[in-house]
Amino acid sequence: MEDSKDAQRSVVIIGAGTQGRRLAYMWSRRGGPVRLIDYNEQQLDGALQYVQRLQEISNDKSENWGDVKISTPPQLASVLRDAWLIVECVPEKLALKQKVISQLDDLASDSTIIASNSSSYGIGEIIEGIELKSTRRMLSAHCCKR
């Protein structure tokens, strides 16, 4: 059973593209807060509309949806403060993923899990050569269609 304190900690998704918005919807189903971050405000608005539409047409009307909020990178440090999980969903460019993971490692609390949703690179490839506080909290978390 989930601790009520943990239920209030957020899942943060970095990148509001196809994978990011799908993950925001998926994580909102657990009932806890979800924060979606992207530089592109139009992308963020579209992602929020996508999540809300999926929530509205869900077959399970008893769902206790988590609150999904959108933010831009200038708010990143404050958004990460309450996160228990951060999922990187930026475009499949290794240097970009490395930069984002490094920044997340610097800003997130030591207990926060940092995941990459990359379909092209394993977490070992992404963190290779990056100086991190700890590699133990890094993982690959790519969700595939069946």
N, C-alpha and C positions, 0 to 999 in steps of 0.2 A: 504494500500500500504506500502511496506517495505521501510524504510528509507535507503538511499544509504550508510550511515555510518554503519548501522546494517548489510547490505548485505556484507560488507567487514569483519565483525567479523566472526570468524570461529566456526564450530561445531567440537568438539574434541571427538573422539571415543576411549575409552580405552579397548583394546582387539581386535585382528584382526582375531578371529575365525569366525565361520559361521554367527552368529548374527552381529558381528562387521563389517564384510565386506559388508553384506547386508545393514546395516544402512549407511555405508559410501557411497554406491551407491545411496541409497534413498536420502540422504542429498545432494549429489553432483548435483542432479536434480534441486535443488533450485537456483543454480548458484553461491552460495557463497563457500568460501574455506572450505575444510574438512581436518582434521588432524587425522590420524590413528596411535595409539601408541601401541606397544607391545614389550616385551622383546625378543621374538623370531623373528630374522630377516628373516628367511625362511617363517614364517607365514605372516610377513608383505609383503614380495615380492609376495607371493601367493595371498594375499588379493588385492594388487594393480593390479595384472594381472586380477583377477576376476572382479574388478570394471571396468577396461578398456575394458574388453571383453563385459560386459553388456552394457556399453556406446556405443560401436561399433555396436552392434546388435539391439540397441533400434529402435523401429518403428518411433520414432519422431526425424527425422534428424535435426529439427530446435532447438533442445534442446541446451540451453546455459549452458553447464556443468560447475560445480564448479571444481576448482583445488583440486585434492586429493593428499596429501603428506603423507609420512610415516616417523615416528620418533621412537626412542627408549626412554625409561624412563629417561635417563640422560638429555634429552632436554625438559622434561615435564614442568618445570617452565616457560621457555620462550614460549613454545607452548600455555600454558594456558592463557598467558597474553592477547591475543586478542580473547578469546573464549566468546561467549554469552551462549553456551550450551555445557555441557560435558555429555556424556553418557557412563556409566560403563558397559562393556560387558565381564567381566572376568569370569572364570569358576565358576560354582554354588557351591562355598564353602563359607559359611557364614563368617568365620574369614577373608578370603581373601577379600571379598566384603567390610567388615567393615574397613579393613586396607586401601583399595584403597579409599573409600569414605572419610575417615578421612584425608588422604593425600591430596585429591582433595580439601576438605574444607579449609585446611591450605594454599594451593597454589593459588587457584582461587580467582579472585576479588569478592567482596561482591555482585556484581550484576549478577554474572554468575549462571545460573541454573545448578544444578547437578542432573542427573537422573540415575536410575539403570534400566537396561534392564532384570533384573532377572525374570525368570519364576518360581522360587522356593520360593523366599522370597519377601514379601512386603517391601516397604521402611521403614515402622515402625519397622519391625524386624531387618532390616539392621542397622538402626541408633540407636537402643535401646542400651543405656549404653555408647554411644560415645559422648564425649564432642565436640560439633560443634559450630561454630560462630553463625549459625542460621539454624534452621530446616525448615524455610519458603521457602527456595529455593530448597529443596529436593523433588524428586518425583519418582514414579514408571512409567516406560515407556516401558513396554514389548510389542513388536509388534508380534501379533499372525497371523498365516495363517488362511484364511477363509476356 
